Structures are given as C-alpha cells and as structure tokens.
C-alpha cells in the first residue's frame, strides 16, 4: 500500500463541493489527512491537514466555509491558501508573529471536468496518463 498510494492520483472532490472562496472539505488520502479548499483567491488547493508546529489536525470539520484554519493545540492560524498568518491570542485576536511555514500543499493537484485529483508525490505519471489508463477520459474532450 505504501508504494501504491504515494505514487498514485486520487479523486478528492468535485468542484461543485467547494464553489466559493473559503469552502472546504476534509478527507484522508492514503494515510494522510487533507483539506480541499477554494482559497480566497479562487484557486483550488489540497493542503495537508497537519499543523506545522506540533503536527496535529488543524481542521476537524468534515466540510464548511472558513476564512482561516486554527490549530487548537497552540493557536497557529492559517489562511485558506495555507499561509501562516499568526497566533490566536486572548479574545480571539490574532497576534502576528515572525514568518512561519504554512500548511504543506499536496505536490500535484489537477482538475478535469470538474473532478479534483491530488497526488502526494511530486514524481510519477501525469494526471492525464493516469486518467487515460483508468479510461476516465474515454469519450471526453480534454
């Protein structure tokens, strides 16, 4: 399984599930928790759902709408593009902090006919090759 899931493409969502900026869905790909989110910039991203500080889950909701993701462990705050934006302080204020690493993006993400796919490995066959092998693209224009 380790070899297979690390090098394969996975269907993670349909674009209709995350139509607006801030819409998100969480799931597990292989053994990795991820967030599929449409960022405030409108771009679709697949981010590892793991805080960069203490490696705990950042988003516990299955789906929803958010402007930020807050780690419950120490209050690290990430925006919908995955960037670290600060620390949660008393009264739900955000304290800015020196630059930290943001949520890790999936190495490869592709959208075909509204279907969002992600690969957890930066190497391997292209999404087009994978979809042709699985016959997903048979009879469809790319």
C-alpha positions in Angstrom: 0.0 0.0 0.0 2.8 2.4 0.8 4.2 2.3 -2.7 0.8 2.5 -4.3 -0.8 5.4 -2.5 2.3 7.5 -2.5 2.6 7.4 -6.3 -1.0 7.4 -7.4 -3.6 10.1 -8.2 -6.7 10.3 -6.0 -10.1 11.8 -6.7 -10.6 14.2 -3.7 -13.6 16.3 -4.5 -15.9 17.7 -7.2 -15.6 21.4 -7.9 -19.3 21.8 -7.0 -18.5 20.8 -3.4 -16.3 23.9 -3.0 -17.9 26.5 -5.2 -17.0 29.7 -3.2 -13.8 31.1 -1.7 -13.4 29.6 1.8 -15.4 26.4 1.0 -13.6 23.3 2.2 -13.9 19.6 2.6 -11.6 17.3 4.6 -10.7 13.7 4.0 -7.9 11.1 4.2 -5.9 10.3 1.1 -3.8 7.2 1.6 -3.0 7.7 5.2 -2.7 11.5 5.1 -5.5 13.9 6.3 -6.0 16.7 3.8 -8.2 19.8 3.3 -9.5 20.5 -0.2 -10.2 24.2 -0.1 -11.0 27.0 -2.5 -8.7 29.8 -1.4 -9.8 33.5 -1.1 -8.0 33.9 -4.4 -10.4 31.4 -6.0 -7.7 28.8 -6.6 -8.4 25.1 -5.5 -5.8 23.7 -3.2 -5.2 20.4 -1.5 -3.4 21.0 1.8 -2.1 18.5 4.4 -4.4 18.9 7.4 -1.5 19.0 9.8 -0.2 22.0 11.8 3.4 22.7 11.1 4.1 23.3 14.8 3.1 20.2 16.6 1.7 18.0 13.7 -1.9 17.9 14.9 -5.1 18.1 12.8 -5.9 21.8 12.0 -9.5 21.4 10.7 -11.8 18.9 12.4 -14.9 19.7 10.4 -15.9 17.4 7.5 -16.9 20.4 5.4 -17.8 24.0 5.7 -16.8 27.6 5.0 -13.9 29.3 6.6 -11.6 32.3 6.3 -8.9 30.6 8.4 -7.9 27.4 10.0 -6.8 27.5 13.6 -4.8 24.7 15.3 -6.4 24.1 18.7 -3.1 23.0 20.2 -1.2 26.3 20.3 -3.4 28.6 18.2 -1.4 28.7 14.9 -3.6 30.3 12.3 -3.5 29.6 8.6 -5.5 31.3 5.8 -7.3 29.5 3.0 -4.3 29.5 0.8 -2.4 27.6 3.5 -0.2 30.6 4.6 0.7 31.0 8.3 -0.9 34.3 9.4 -0.3 34.5 13.1 -1.2 33.1 16.5 -4.6 33.2 18.3 -4.5 35.3 21.4 -6.9 36.1 24.2 -10.2 37.4 23.0 -9.8 35.7 19.6 -7.4 38.4 18.4 -4.6 37.5 16.0 -1.1 38.2 17.1 1.3 38.5 14.2 4.5 36.6 14.5 7.6 36.2 12.5 7.2 34.3 9.3 6.5 30.6 9.8 5.9 27.8 7.3 2.3 27.4 6.1 0.3 24.2 5.6 2.0 21.9 3.2 0.3 21.6 -0.2 -0.1 18.3 -2.0 2.7 18.2 -4.6 0.4 17.8 -7.5 -3.3 18.8 -8.0 -5.3 18.7 -11.2 -8.9 19.4 -12.2 -10.5 17.6 -15.1 -14.2 18.0 -16.0 -14.8 19.4 -12.5 -13.2 16.5 -10.8 -10.4 17.4 -8.4 -7.5 14.9 -8.2 -4.3 15.0 -6.0 -1.1 13.1 -5.9 1.0 13.0 -2.7 4.2 12.5 -4.7 5.9 15.1 -6.9 7.0 12.4 -9.3 5.2 9.8 -11.2 2.8 9.6 -14.1 0.9 12.7 -15.2 -2.8 13.0 -14.3 -3.6 12.8 -18.0 -1.7 9.4 -18.3 -3.4 8.1 -15.1 -6.9 9.1 -16.3 -6.3 7.5 -19.7 -5.2 4.3 -18.1 -8.3 4.2 -15.9 -10.4 5.1 -19.0 -11.8 8.2 -17.2 -11.1 10.3 -20.4 -12.7 7.9 -22.9 -15.1 9.8 -25.0 -14.3 13.1 -23.2 -12.5 16.1 -24.6 -9.5 17.3 -22.6 
